[in-house]
């Protein structure tokens, strides 16, 4: 079983594990490509900088993890 994505992971780490995650992140408002390789240490930090609420971060993570379940 592959490690599930979580909000403490780096954005690029998540995309490396699940390339389609970038599409999901964009749908939730992490829209600029600069976010993908930015100075943010974690997905949560990047989302907070974009004003994405914790509830939406959790939804985003669930959506990303479901991508892997479909493969």
mmCIF file as Biopython writes it, N, C-alpha, C and O atoms, coordinates in Angstrom:
data_model
#
loop_
_atom_site.group_PDB
_atom_site.id
_atom_site.type_symbol
_atom_site.label_atom_id
_atom_site.label_alt_id
_atom_site.label_comp_id
_atom_site.label_asym_id
_atom_site.label_entity_id
_atom_site.label_seq_id
_atom_site.pdbx_PDB_ins_code
_atom_site.Cartn_x
_atom_site.Cartn_y
_atom_site.Cartn_z
_atom_site.occupancy
_atom_site.B_iso_or_equiv
_atom_site.auth_seq_id
_atom_site.auth_asym_id
_atom_site.pdbx_PDB_model_num
ATOM 1   N N  . UNK A ? 1  ? 0.842   -1.199 0.000   1.0 0.0 1  A 1 
ATOM 2   C CA . UNK A ? 1  ? 0.000   0.000  0.000   1.0 0.0 1  A 1 
ATOM 3   C C  . UNK A ? 1  ? 0.877   1.249  0.000   1.0 0.0 1  A 1 
ATOM 4   O O  . UNK A ? 1  ? 1.842   1.339  0.760   1.0 0.0 1  A 1 
ATOM 5   N N  . UNK A ? 2  ? 0.546   2.182  -0.831  1.0 0.0 2  A 1 
ATOM 6   C CA . UNK A ? 2  ? 1.296   3.416  -0.950  1.0 0.0 2  A 1 
ATOM 7   C C  . UNK A ? 2  ? 0.922   4.367  0.183   1.0 0.0 2  A 1 
ATOM 8   O O  . UNK A ? 2  ? -0.220  4.391  0.642   1.0 0.0 2  A 1 
ATOM 9   N N  . UNK A ? 3  ? 1.900   5.144  0.619   1.0 0.0 3  A 1 
ATOM 10  C CA . UNK A ? 3  ? 1.674   6.121  1.666   1.0 0.0 3  A 1 
ATOM 11  C C  . UNK A ? 3  ? 0.628   7.144  1.222   1.0 0.0 3  A 1 
ATOM 12  O O  . UNK A ? 3  ? 0.701   7.676  0.114   1.0 0.0 3  A 1 
ATOM 13  N N  . UNK A ? 4  ? -0.332  7.412  2.083   1.0 0.0 4  A 1 
ATOM 14  C CA . UNK A ? 4  ? -1.377  8.392  1.780   1.0 0.0 4  A 1 
ATOM 15  C C  . UNK A ? 4  ? -0.803  9.801  1.859   1.0 0.0 4  A 1 
ATOM 16  O O  . UNK A ? 4  ? 0.124   10.073 2.622   1.0 0.0 4  A 1 
ATOM 17  N N  . UNK A ? 5  ? -1.369  10.675 1.064   1.0 0.0 5  A 1 
ATOM 18  C CA . UNK A ? 5  ? -0.995  12.091 1.056   1.0 0.0 5  A 1 
ATOM 19  C C  . UNK A ? 5  ? -1.524  12.732 2.338   1.0 0.0 5  A 1 
ATOM 20  O O  . UNK A ? 5  ? -2.611  12.396 2.806   1.0 0.0 5  A 1 
ATOM 21  N N  . UNK A ? 6  ? -0.738  13.665 2.903   1.0 0.0 6  A 1 
ATOM 22  C CA . UNK A ? 6  ? -1.211  14.430 4.059   1.0 0.0 6  A 1 
ATOM 23  C C  . UNK A ? 6  ? -0.745  15.871 3.949   1.0 0.0 6  A 1 
ATOM 24  O O  . UNK A ? 6  ? 0.116   16.193 3.129   1.0 0.0 6  A 1 
ATOM 25  N N  . UNK A ? 7  ? -1.315  16.735 4.775   1.0 0.0 7  A 1 
ATOM 26  C CA . UNK A ? 7  ? -1.058  18.170 4.621   1.0 0.0 7  A 1 
ATOM 27  C C  . UNK A ? 7  ? 0.321   18.616 5.077   1.0 0.0 7  A 1 
ATOM 28  O O  . UNK A ? 7  ? 0.708   19.758 4.832   1.0 0.0 7  A 1 
ATOM 29  N N  . UNK A ? 8  ? 1.070   17.744 5.733   1.0 0.0 8  A 1 
ATOM 30  C CA . UNK A ? 8  ? 2.421   18.131 6.133   1.0 0.0 8  A 1 
ATOM 31  C C  . UNK A ? 8  ? 3.458   17.832 5.045   1.0 0.0 8  A 1 
ATOM 32  O O  . UNK A ? 8  ? 4.621   18.216 5.170   1.0 0.0 8  A 1 
ATOM 33  N N  . UNK A ? 9  ? 3.036   17.150 3.984   1.0 0.0 9  A 1 
ATOM 34  C CA . UNK A ? 9  ? 3.938   16.850 2.865   1.0 0.0 9  A 1 
ATOM 35  C C  . UNK A ? 9  ? 4.156   18.100 2.009   1.0 0.0 9  A 1 
ATOM 36  O O  . UNK A ? 9  ? 3.301   18.981 1.927   1.0 0.0 9  A 1 
ATOM 37  N N  . UNK A ? 10 ? 5.311   18.143 1.385   1.0 0.0 10 A 1 
ATOM 38  C CA . UNK A ? 10 ? 5.607   19.231 0.471   1.0 0.0 10 A 1 
ATOM 39  C C  . UNK A ? 10 ? 4.777   19.111 -0.802  1.0 0.0 10 A 1 
ATOM 40  O O  . UNK A ? 10 ? 4.404   18.008 -1.203  1.0 0.0 10 A 1 
ATOM 41  N N  . UNK A ? 11 ? 4.493   20.225 -1.425  1.0 0.0 11 A 1 
ATOM 42  C CA . UNK A ? 11 ? 3.669   20.237 -2.634  1.0 0.0 11 A 1 
ATOM 43  C C  . UNK A ? 11 ? 4.309   19.409 -3.744  1.0 0.0 11 A 1 
ATOM 44  O O  . UNK A ? 11 ? 3.629   18.612 -4.390  1.0 0.0 11 A 1 
ATOM 45  N N  . UNK A ? 12 ? 5.601   19.587 -3.972  1.0 0.0 12 A 1 
ATOM 46  C CA . UNK A ? 12 ? 6.273   18.822 -5.023  1.0 0.0 12 A 1 
ATOM 47  C C  . UNK A ? 12 ? 6.342   17.338 -4.671  1.0 0.0 12 A 1 
ATOM 48  O O  . UNK A ? 12 ? 6.251   16.486 -5.555  1.0 0.0 12 A 1 
ATOM 49  N N  . UNK A ? 13 ? 6.502   17.026 -3.394  1.0 0.0 13 A 1 
ATOM 50  C CA . UNK A ? 13 ? 6.518   15.623 -2.954  1.0 0.0 13 A 1 
ATOM 51  C C  . UNK A ? 13 ? 5.182   14.957 -3.304  1.0 0.0 13 A 1 
ATOM 52  O O  . UNK A ? 13 ? 5.150   13.817 -3.766  1.0 0.0 13 A 1 
ATOM 53  N N  . UNK A ? 14 ? 4.085   15.681 -3.078  1.0 0.0 14 A 1 
ATOM 54  C CA . UNK A ? 14 ? 2.758   15.154 -3.385  1.0 0.0 14 A 1 
ATOM 55  C C  . UNK A ? 14 ? 2.617   14.915 -4.889  1.0 0.0 14 A 1 
ATOM 56  O O  . UNK A ? 14 ? 2.124   13.869 -5.311  1.0 0.0 14 A 1 
ATOM 57  N N  . UNK A ? 15 ? 3.047   15.875 -5.686  1.0 0.0 15 A 1 
ATOM 58  C CA . UNK A ? 15 ? 2.923   15.758 -7.144  1.0 0.0 15 A 1 
ATOM 59  C C  . UNK A ? 15 ? 3.802   14.623 -7.677  1.0 0.0 15 A 1 
ATOM 60  O O  . UNK A ? 15 ? 3.433   13.944 -8.635  1.0 0.0 15 A 1 
ATOM 61  N N  . UNK A ? 16 ? 4.949   14.426 -7.058  1.0 0.0 16 A 1 
ATOM 62  C CA . UNK A ? 16 ? 5.803   13.308 -7.475  1.0 0.0 16 A 1 
ATOM 63  C C  . UNK A ? 16 ? 5.134   11.971 -7.181  1.0 0.0 16 A 1 
ATOM 64  O O  . UNK A ? 16 ? 5.254   11.028 -7.963  1.0 0.0 16 A 1 
ATOM 65  N N  . UNK A ? 17 ? 4.432   11.890 -6.058  1.0 0.0 17 A 1 
ATOM 66  C CA . UNK A ? 17 ? 3.745   10.651 -5.689  1.0 0.0 17 A 1 
ATOM 67  C C  . UNK A ? 17 ? 2.482   10.443 -6.519  1.0 0.0 17 A 1 
ATOM 68  O O  . UNK A ? 17 ? 2.128   9.313  -6.855  1.0 0.0 17 A 1 
ATOM 69  N N  . UNK A ? 18 ? 1.795   11.559 -6.851  1.0 0.0 18 A 1 
ATOM 70  C CA . UNK A ? 18 ? 0.529   11.484 -7.575  1.0 0.0 18 A 1 
ATOM 71  C C  . UNK A ? 18 ? 0.450   12.673 -8.541  1.0 0.0 18 A 1 
ATOM 72  O O  . UNK A ? 18 ? -0.062  13.732 -8.177  1.0 0.0 18 A 1 
ATOM 73  N N  . UNK A ? 19 ? 0.950   12.504 -9.761  1.0 0.0 19 A 1 
ATOM 74  C CA . UNK A ? 19 ? 1.003   13.613 -10.720 1.0 0.0 19 A 1 
ATOM 75  C C  . UNK A ? 19 ? -0.339  14.316 -10.956 1.0 0.0 19 A 1 
ATOM 76  O O  . UNK A ? 19 ? -0.365  15.524 -11.194 1.0 0.0 19 A 1 
ATOM 77  N N  . UNK A ? 20 ? -1.435  13.585 -10.894 1.0 0.0 20 A 1 
ATOM 78  C CA . UNK A ? 20 ? -2.744  14.210 -11.110 1.0 0.0 20 A 1 
ATOM 79  C C  . UNK A ? 20 ? -3.173  15.095 -9.947  1.0 0.0 20 A 1 
ATOM 80  O O  . UNK A ? 20 ? -4.187  15.788 -10.038 1.0 0.0 20 A 1 
ATOM 81  N N  . UNK A ? 21 ? -2.418  15.080 -8.863  1.0 0.0 21 A 1 
ATOM 82  C CA . UNK A ? 21 ? -2.737  15.916 -7.706  1.0 0.0 21 A 1 
ATOM 83  C C  . UNK A ? 21 ? -2.711  17.404 -8.056  1.0 0.0 21 A 1 
ATOM 84  O O  . UNK A ? 21 ? -3.444  18.196 -7.463  1.0 0.0 21 A 1 
ATOM 85  N N  . UNK A ? 22 ? -1.872  17.782 -9.011  1.0 0.0 22 A 1 
ATOM 86  C CA . UNK A ? 22 ? -1.781  19.191 -9.405  1.0 0.0 22 A 1 
ATOM 87  C C  . UNK A ? 22 ? -3.137  19.710 -9.884  1.0 0.0 22 A 1 
ATOM 88  O O  . UNK A ? 22 ? -3.518  20.842 -9.585  1.0 0.0 22 A 1 
ATOM 89  N N  . UNK A ? 23 ? -3.859  18.870 -10.630 1.0 0.0 23 A 1 
ATOM 90  C CA . UNK A ? 23 ? -5.183  19.268 -11.115 1.0 0.0 23 A 1 
ATOM 91  C C  . UNK A ? 23 ? -6.147  19.491 -9.951  1.0 0.0 23 A 1 
ATOM 92  O O  . UNK A ? 23 ? -6.917  20.451 -9.944  1.0 0.0 23 A 1 
ATOM 93  N N  . UNK A ? 24 ? -6.095  18.598 -8.976  1.0 0.0 24 A 1 
ATOM 94  C CA . UNK A ? 24 ? -6.973  18.722 -7.807  1.0 0.0 24 A 1 
ATOM 95  C C  . UNK A ? 24 ? -6.613  19.981 -7.020  1.0 0.0 24 A 1 
ATOM 96  O O  . UNK A ? 24 ? -7.499  20.724 -6.597  1.0 0.0 24 A 1 
ATOM 97  N N  . UNK A ? 25 ? -5.323  20.221 -6.824  1.0 0.0 25 A 1 
ATOM 98  C CA . UNK A ? 25 ? -4.884  21.412 -6.091  1.0 0.0 25 A 1 
ATOM 99  C C  . UNK A ? 25 ? -5.390  22.679 -6.764  1.0 0.0 25 A 1 
ATOM 100 O O  . UNK A ? 25 ? -5.828  23.612 -6.091  1.0 0.0 25 A 1 
ATOM 101 N N  . UNK A ? 26 ? -5.330  22.712 -8.085  1.0 0.0 26 A 1 
ATOM 102 C CA . UNK A ? 26 ? -5.803  23.879 -8.822  1.0 0.0 26 A 1 
ATOM 103 C C  . UNK A ? 26 ? -7.307  24.070 -8.636  1.0 0.0 26 A 1 
ATOM 104 O O  . UNK A ? 26 ? -7.777  25.202 -8.517  1.0 0.0 26 A 1 
ATOM 105 N N  . UNK A ? 27 ? -8.059  22.983 -8.612  1.0 0.0 27 A 1 
ATOM 106 C CA . UNK A ? 27 ? -9.500  23.074 -8.410  1.0 0.0 27 A 1 
ATOM 107 C C  . UNK A ? 27 ? -9.845  23.680 -7.049  1.0 0.0 27 A 1 
ATOM 108 O O  . UNK A ? 27 ? -10.876 24.336 -6.900  1.0 0.0 27 A 1 
ATOM 109 N N  . UNK A ? 28 ? -8.991  23.459 -6.071  1.0 0.0 28 A 1 
ATOM 110 C CA . UNK A ? 28 ? -9.228  23.966 -4.718  1.0 0.0 28 A 1 
ATOM 111 C C  . UNK A ? 28 ? -8.604  25.337 -4.472  1.0 0.0 28 A 1 
ATOM 112 O O  . UNK A ? 28 ? -8.652  25.843 -3.351  1.0 0.0 28 A 1 
ATOM 113 N N  . UNK A ? 29 ? -8.026  25.937 -5.491  1.0 0.0 29 A 1 
ATOM 114 C CA . UNK A ? 29 ? -7.539  27.304 -5.355  1.0 0.0 29 A 1 
ATOM 115 C C  . UNK A ? 29 ? -6.036  27.455 -5.246  1.0 0.0 29 A 1 
ATOM 116 O O  . UNK A ? 29 ? -5.541  28.575 -5.119  1.0 0.0 29 A 1 
ATOM 117 N N  . UNK A ? 30 ? -5.310  26.376 -5.292  1.0 0.0 30 A 1 
ATOM 118 C CA . UNK A ? 30 ? -3.849  26.451 -5.329  1.0 0.0 30 A 1 
ATOM 119 C C  . UNK A ? 30 ? -3.492  26.535 -6.807  1.0 0.0 30 A 1 
ATOM 120 O O  . UNK A ? 30 ? -2.972  25.584 -7.390  1.0 0.0 30 A 1 
ATOM 121 N N  . UNK A ? 31 ? -3.780  27.695 -7.405  1.0 0.0 31 A 1 
ATOM 122 C CA . UNK A ? 31 ? -3.874  27.824 -8.848  1.0 0.0 31 A 1 
ATOM 123 C C  . UNK A ? 31 ? -2.614  28.253 -9.578  1.0 0.0 31 A 1 
ATOM 124 O O  . UNK A ? 31 ? -2.481  27.963 -10.767 1.0 0.0 31 A 1 
ATOM 125 N N  . UNK A ? 32 ? -1.700  28.918 -8.931  1.0 0.0 32 A 1 
ATOM 126 C CA . UNK A ? 32 ? -0.537  29.396 -9.693  1.0 0.0 32 A 1 
ATOM 127 C C  . UNK A ? 32 ? 0.538   28.318 -9.718  1.0 0.0 32 A 1 
ATOM 128 O O  . UNK A ? 32 ? 0.811   27.676 -8.704  1.0 0.0 32 A 1 
ATOM 129 N N  . UNK A ? 33 ? 1.130   28.130 -10.858 1.0 0.0 33 A 1 
ATOM 130 C CA . UNK A ? 33 ? 2.149   27.087 -11.010 1.0 0.0 33 A 1 
ATOM 131 C C  . UNK A ? 33 ? 3.341   27.364 -10.108 1.0 0.0 33 A 1 
ATOM 132 O O  . UNK A ? 33 ? 4.073   26.442 -9.749  1.0 0.0 33 A 1 
ATOM 133 N N  . UNK A ? 34 ? 3.542   28.610 -9.742  1.0 0.0 34 A 1 
ATOM 134 C CA . UNK A ? 34 ? 4.616   28.960 -8.805  1.0 0.0 34 A 1 
ATOM 135 C C  . UNK A ? 34 ? 4.468   28.264 -7.472  1.0 0.0 34 A 1 
ATOM 136 O O  . UNK A ? 34 ? 5.457   28.008 -6.786  1.0 0.0 34 A 1 
ATOM 137 N N  . UNK A ? 35 ? 3.232   27.954 -7.098  1.0 0.0 35 A 1 
ATOM 138 C CA . UNK A ? 35 ? 2.992   27.247 -5.836  1.0 0.0 35 A 1 
ATOM 139 C C  . UNK A ? 35 ? 3.615   25.869 -5.864  1.0 0.0 35 A 1 
ATOM 140 O O  . UNK A ? 35 ? 4.038   25.342 -4.835  1.0 0.0 35 A 1 
ATOM 141 N N  . UNK A ? 36 ? 3.666   25.299 -7.036  1.0 0.0 36 A 1 
ATOM 142 C CA . UNK A ? 36 ? 4.095   23.915 -7.151  1.0 0.0 36 A 1 
ATOM 143 C C  . UNK A ? 36 ? 5.569   23.729 -6.787  1.0 0.0 36 A 1 
ATOM 144 O O  . UNK A ? 36 ? 5.966   22.649 -6.349  1.0 0.0 36 A 1 
ATOM 145 N N  . UNK A ? 37 ? 6.368   24.756 -6.963  1.0 0.0 37 A 1 
ATOM 146 C CA . UNK A ? 37 ? 7.783   24.615 -6.613  1.0 0.0 37 A 1 
ATOM 147 C C  . UNK A ? 37 ? 8.243   25.793 -5.755  1.0 0.0 37 A 1 
ATOM 148 O O  . UNK A ? 37 ? 9.382   26.246 -5.860  1.0 0.0 37 A 1 
ATOM 149 N N  . UNK A ? 38 ? 7.358   26.268 -4.924  1.0 0.0 38 A 1 
ATOM 150 C CA . UNK A ? 38 ? 7.620   27.465 -4.136  1.0 0.0 38 A 1 
ATOM 151 C C  . UNK A ? 38 ? 8.386   27.170 -2.857  1.0 0.0 38 A 1 
ATOM 152 O O  . UNK A ? 38 ? 8.888   26.067 -2.640  1.0 0.0 38 A 1 
ATOM 153 N N  . UNK A ? 39 ? 8.455   28.171 -2.042  1.0 0.0 39 A 1 
ATOM 154 C CA . UNK A ? 39 ? 9.152   28.087 -0.768  1.0 0.0 39 A 1 
ATOM 155 C C  . UNK A ? 39 ? 8.309   27.430 0.314   1.0 0.0 39 A 1 
ATOM 156 O O  . UNK A ? 39 ? 8.795   27.233 1.428   1.0 0.0 39 A 1 
ATOM 157 N N  . UNK A ? 40 ? 7.066   27.086 0.020   1.0 0.0 40 A 1 
ATOM 158 C CA . UNK A ? 40 ? 6.213   26.478 1.036   1.0 0.0 40 A 1 
ATOM 159 C C  . UNK A ? 40 ? 6.751   25.109 1.424   1.0 0.0 40 A 1 
ATOM 160 O O  . UNK A ? 40 ? 7.031   24.271 0.567   1.0 0.0 40 A 1 
ATOM 161 N N  . UNK A ? 41 ? 6.889   24.895 2.721   1.0 0.0 41 A 1 
ATOM 162 C CA . UNK A ? 41 ? 7.415   23.625 3.209   1.0 0.0 41 A 1 
ATOM 163 C C  . UNK A ? 41 ? 6.375   22.521 3.194   1.0 0.0 41 A 1 
ATOM 164 O O  . UNK A ? 41 ? 6.722   21.340 3.173   1.0 0.0 41 A 1 
ATOM 165 N N  . UNK A ? 42 ? 5.090   22.899 3.205   1.0 0.0 42 A 1 
ATOM 166 C CA . UNK A ? 42 ? 4.039   21.882 3.240   1.0 0.0 42 A 1 
ATOM 167 C C  . UNK A ? 42 ? 2.823   22.342 2.445   1.0 0.0 42 A 1 
ATOM 168 O O  . UNK A ? 42 ? 2.658   23.526 2.151   1.0 0.0 42 A 1 
ATOM 169 N N  . UNK A ? 43 ? 1.990   21.385 2.111   1.0 0.0 43 A 1 
ATOM 170 C CA . UNK A ? 43 ? 0.727   21.694 1.441   1.0 0.0 43 A 1 
ATOM 171 C C  . UNK A ? 43 ? -0.099  22.629 2.311   1.0 0.0 43 A 1 
ATOM 172 O O  . UNK A ? 43 ? -0.693  23.583 1.811   1.0 0.0 43 A 1 
ATOM 173 N N  . UNK A ? 44 ? -0.139  22.359 3.607   1.0 0.0 44 A 1 
ATOM 174 C CA . UNK A ? 44 ? -0.917  23.193 4.524   1.0 0.0 44 A 1 
ATOM 175 C C  . UNK A ? 44 ? -0.427  24.641 4.502   1.0 0.0 44 A 1 
ATOM 176 O O  . UNK A ? 44 ? -1.238  25.566 4.479   1.0 0.0 44 A 1 
ATOM 177 N N  . UNK A ? 45 ? 0.877   24.844 4.510   1.0 0.0 45 A 1 
ATOM 178 C CA . UNK A ? 45 ? 1.439   26.197 4.492   1.0 0.0 45 A 1 
ATOM 179 C C  . UNK A ? 45 ? 1.068   26.922 3.193   1.0 0.0 45 A 1 
ATOM 180 O O  . UNK A ? 45 ? 0.714   28.100 3.221   1.0 0.0 45 A 1 
ATOM 181 N N  . UNK A ? 46 ? 1.148   26.227 2.066   1.0 0.0 46 A 1 
ATOM 182 C CA . UNK A ? 46 ? 0.771   26.828 0.787   1.0 0.0 46 A 1 
ATOM 183 C C  . UNK A ? 46 ? -0.705  27.185 0.754   1.0 0.0 46 A 1 
ATOM 184 O O  . UNK A ? 46 ? -1.083  28.249 0.265   1.0 0.0 46 A 1 
ATOM 185 N N  . UNK A ? 47 ? -1.539  26.292 1.277   1.0 0.0 47 A 1 
ATOM 186 C CA . UNK A ? 47 ? -2.981  26.552 1.308   1.0 0.0 47 A 1 
ATOM 187 C C  . UNK A ? 47 ? -3.310  27.727 2.213   1.0 0.0 47 A 1 
ATOM 188 O O  . UNK A ? 47 ? -4.135  28.571 1.866   1.0 0.0 47 A 1 
ATOM 189 N N  . UNK A ? 48 ? -2.669  27.782 3.366   1.0 0.0 48 A 1 
ATOM 190 C CA . UNK A ? 48 ? -2.913  28.893 4.283   1.0 0.0 48 A 1 
ATOM 191 C C  . UNK A ? 48 ? -2.523  30.224 3.646   1.0 0.0 48 A 1 
ATOM 192 O O  . UNK A ? 48 ? -3.206  31.230 3.841   1.0 0.0 48 A 1 
ATOM 193 N N  . UNK A ? 49 ? -1.437  30.234 2.893   1.0 0.0 49 A 1 
ATOM 194 C CA . UNK A ? 49 ? -1.003  31.455 2.214   1.0 0.0 49 A 1 
ATOM 195 C C  . UNK A ? 49 ? -2.019  31.901 1.163   1.0 0.0 49 A 1 
ATOM 196 O O  . UNK A ? 49 ? -2.098  33.083 0.829   1.0 0.0 49 A 1 
ATOM 197 N N  . UNK A ? 50 ? -2.792  30.950 0.646   1.0 0.0 50 A 1 
ATOM 198 C CA . UNK A ? 50 ? -3.812  31.258 -0.357  1.0 0.0 50 A 1 
ATOM 199 C C  . UNK A ? 50 ? -5.202  31.424 0.252   1.0 0.0 50 A 1 
ATOM 200 O O  . UNK A ? 50 ? -6.182  31.590 -0.475  1.0 0.0 50 A 1 
ATOM 201 N N  . UNK A ? 51 ? -5.291  31.380 1.585   1.0 0.0 51 A 1 
ATOM 202 C CA . UNK A ? 51 ? -6.563  31.581 2.252   1.0 0.0 51 A 1 
ATOM 203 C C  . UNK A ? 51 ? -7.518  30.399 2.148   1.0 0.0 51 A 1 
ATOM 204 O O  . UNK A ? 51 ? -8.731  30.567 2.273   1.0 0.0 51 A 1 
ATOM 205 N N  . UNK A ? 52 ? -6.983  29.215 1.921   1.0 0.0 52 A 1 
ATOM 206 C CA . UNK A ? 52 ? -7.816  28.015 1.822   1.0 0.0 52 A 1 
ATOM 207 C C  . UNK A ? 52 ? -8.053  27.491 3.231   1.0 0.0 52 A 1 
ATOM 208 O O  . UNK A ? 52 ? -7.106  27.240 3.977   1.0 0.0 52 A 1 
ATOM 209 N N  . UNK A ? 53 ? -9.322  27.327 3.588   1.0 0.0 53 A 1 
ATOM 210 C CA . UNK A ? 53 ? -9.692  26.918 4.940   1.0 0.0 53 A 1 
ATOM 211 C C  . UNK A ? 53 ? -9.328  25.460 5.194   1.0 0.0 53 A 1 
ATOM 212 O O  . UNK A ? 53 ? -9.214  24.659 4.266   1.0 0.0 53 A 1 
ATOM 213 N N  . UNK A ? 54 ? -9.147  25.130 6.484   1.0 0.0 54 A 1 
ATOM 214 C CA . UNK A ? 54 ? -8.757  23.774 6.882   1.0 0.0 54 A 1 
ATOM 215 C C  . UNK A ? 54 ? -9.704  22.717 6.336   1.0 0.0 54 A 1 
ATOM 216 O O  . UNK A ? 54 ? -9.263  21.657 5.893   1.0 0.0 54 A 1 
ATOM 217 N N  . UNK A ? 55 ? -10.993 22.994 6.364   1.0 0.0 55 A 1 
ATOM 218 C CA . UNK A ? 55 ? -11.981 22.035 5.862   1.0 0.0 55 A 1 
ATOM 219 C C  . UNK A ? 55 ? -11.735 21.724 4.383   1.0 0.0 55 A 1 
ATOM 220 O O  . UNK A ? 55 ? -11.826 20.573 3.956   1.0 0.0 55 A 1 
ATOM 221 N N  . UNK A ? 56 ? -11.423 22.764 3.613   1.0 0.0 56 A 1 
ATOM 222 C CA . UNK A ? 56 ? -11.151 22.576 2.181   1.0 0.0 56 A 1 
ATOM 223 C C  . UNK A ? 56 ? -9.826  21.853 1.957   1.0 0.0 56 A 1 
ATOM 224 O O  . UNK A ? 56 ? -9.688  21.085 1.004   1.0 0.0 56 A 1 
ATOM 225 N N  . UNK A ? 57 ? -8.858  22.095 2.828   1.0 0.0 57 A 1 
ATOM 226 C CA . UNK A ? 57 ? -7.585  21.378 2.723   1.0 0.0 57 A 1 
ATOM 227 C C  . UNK A ? 57 ? -7.840  19.885 2.910   1.0 0.0 57 A 1 
ATOM 228 O O  . UNK A ? 57 ? -7.325  19.059 2.155   1.0 0.0 57 A 1 
ATOM 229 N N  . UNK A ? 58 ? -8.638  19.547 3.919   1.0 0.0 58 A 1 
ATOM 230 C CA . UNK A ? 58 ? -8.958  18.136 4.171   1.0 0.0 58 A 1 
ATOM 231 C C  . UNK A ? 58 ? -9.698  17.519 2.985   1.0 0.0 58 A 1 
ATOM 232 O O  . UNK A ? 58 ? -9.430  16.378 2.608   1.0 0.0 58 A 1 
ATOM 233 N N  . UNK A ? 59 ? -10.634 18.278 2.394   1.0 0.0 59 A 1 
ATOM 234 C CA . UNK A ? 59 ? -11.354 17.790 1.211   1.0 0.0 59 A 1 
ATOM 235 C C  . UNK A ? 59 ? -10.387 17.545 0.055   1.0 0.0 59 A 1 
ATOM 236 O O  . UNK A ? 59 ? -10.490 16.543 -0.653  1.0 0.0 59 A 1 
ATOM 237 N N  . UNK A ? 60 ? -9.448  18.472 -0.126  1.0 0.0 60 A 1 
ATOM 238 C CA . UNK A ? 60 ? -8.457  18.353 -1.190  1.0 0.0 60 A 1 
ATOM 239 C C  . UNK A ? 60 ? -7.614  17.095 -0.997  1.0 0.0 60 A 1 
ATOM 240 O O  . UNK A ? 60 ? -7.387  16.349 -1.950  1.0 0.0 60 A 1 
ATOM 241 N N  . UNK A ? 61 ? -7.156  16.858 0.211   1.0 0.0 61 A 1 
ATOM 242 C CA . UNK A ? 61 ? -6.341  15.688 0.501   1.0 0.0 61 A 1 
ATOM 243 C C  . UNK A ? 61 ? -7.133  14.412 0.239   1.0 0.0 61 A 1 
ATOM 244 O O  . UNK A ? 61 ? -6.610  13.459 -0.339  1.0 0.0 61 A 1 
ATOM 245 N N  . UNK A ? 62 ? -8.391  14.394 0.665   1.0 0.0 62 A 1 
ATOM 246 C CA . UNK A ? 62 ? -9.239  13.226 0.400   1.0 0.0 62 A 1 
ATOM 247 C C  . UNK A ? 62 ? -9.373  12.979 -1.102  1.0 0.0 62 A 1 
ATOM 248 O O  . UNK A ? 62 ? -9.296  11.839 -1.561  1.0 0.0 62 A 1 
ATOM 249 N N  . UNK A ? 63 ? -9.576  14.062 -1.865  1.0 0.0 63 A 1 
ATOM 250 C CA . UNK A ? 63 ? -9.719  13.940 -3.319  1.0 0.0 63 A 1 
ATOM 251 C C  . UNK A ? 63 ? -8.437  13.406 -3.951  1.0 0.0 63 A 1 
ATOM 252 O O  . UNK A ? 63 ? -8.491  12.583 -4.865  1.0 0.0 63 A 1 
ATOM 253 N N  . UNK A ? 64 ? -7.297  13.866 -3.475  1.0 0.0 64 A 1 
ATOM 254 C CA . UNK A ? 64 ? -6.016  13.390 -4.006  1.0 0.0 64 A 1 
ATOM 255 C C  . UNK A ? 64 ? -5.818  11.919 -3.676  1.0 0.0 64 A 1 
ATOM 256 O O  . UNK A ? 64 ? -5.401  11.135 -4.529  1.0 0.0 64 A 1 
ATOM 257 N N  . UNK A ? 65 ? -6.116  11.547 -2.440  1.0 0.0 65 A 1 
ATOM 258 C CA . UNK A ? 65 ? -5.963  10.134 -2.046  1.0 0.0 65 A 1 
ATOM 259 C C  . UNK A ? 65 ? -6.916  9.233  -2.814  1.0 0.0 65 A 1 
ATOM 260 O O  . UNK A ? 65 ? -6.588  8.076  -3.077  1.0 0.0 65 A 1 
ATOM 261 N N  . UNK A ? 66 ? -8.077  9.733  -3.176  1.0 0.0 66 A 1 
ATOM 262 C CA . UNK A ? 66 ? -9.030  8.939  -3.957  1.0 0.0 66 A 1 
ATOM 263 C C  . UNK A ? 66 ? -8.524  8.708  -5.374  1.0 0.0 66 A 1 
ATOM 264 O O  . UNK A ? 66 ? -8.866  7.698  -5.990  1.0 0.0 66 A 1 
ATOM 265 N N  . UNK A ? 67 ? -7.719  9.622  -5.902  1.0 0.0 67 A 1 
ATOM 266 C CA . UNK A ? 67 ? -7.115  9.436  -7.223  1.0 0.0 67 A 1 
ATOM 267 C C  . UNK A ? 67 ? -6.307  8.148  -7.242  1.0 0.0 67 A 1 
ATOM 268 O O  . UNK A ? 67 ? -6.379  7.366  -8.189  1.0 0.0 67 A 1 
ATOM 269 N N  . UNK A ? 68 ? -5.549  7.944  -6.199  1.0 0.0 68 A 1 
ATOM 270 C CA . UNK A ? 68 ? -4.693  6.766  -6.113  1.0 0.0 68 A 1 
ATOM 271 C C  . UNK A ? 68 ? -5.536  5.500  -6.009  1.0 0.0 68 A 1 
ATOM 272 O O  . UNK A ? 68 ? -5.184  4.468  -6.581  1.0 0.0 68 A 1 
ATOM 273 N N  . UNK A ? 69 ? -6.645  5.578  -5.281  1.0 0.0 69 A 1 
ATOM 274 C CA . UNK A ? 69 ? -7.522  4.421  -5.123  1.0 0.0 69 A 1 
ATOM 275 C C  . UNK A ? 69 ? -8.117  3.974  -6.467  1.0 0.0 69 A 1 
ATOM 276 O O  . UNK A ? 69 ? -8.412  2.795  -6.658  1.0 0.0 69 A 1 
ATOM 277 N N  . UNK A ? 70 ? -8.292  4.929  -7.396  1.0 0.0 70 A 1 
ATOM 278 C CA . UNK A ? 70 ? -8.892  4.634  -8.702  1.0 0.0 70 A 1 
ATOM 279 C C  . UNK A ? 70 ? -7.915  3.949  -9.652  1.0 0.0 70 A 1 
ATOM 280 O O  . UNK A ? 70 ? -8.330  3.275  -10.595 1.0 0.0 70 A 1 
ATOM 281 N N  . UNK A ? 71 ? -6.628  4.120  -9.406  1.0 0.0 71 A 1 
ATOM 282 C CA . UNK A ? 71 ? -5.614  3.581  -10.331 1.0 0.0 71 A 1 
ATOM 283 C C  . UNK A ? 71 ? -5.439  2.092  -10.187 1.0 0.0 71 A 1 
ATOM 284 O O  . UNK A ? 71 ? -4.626  1.495  -10.893 1.0 0.0 71 A 1 
#
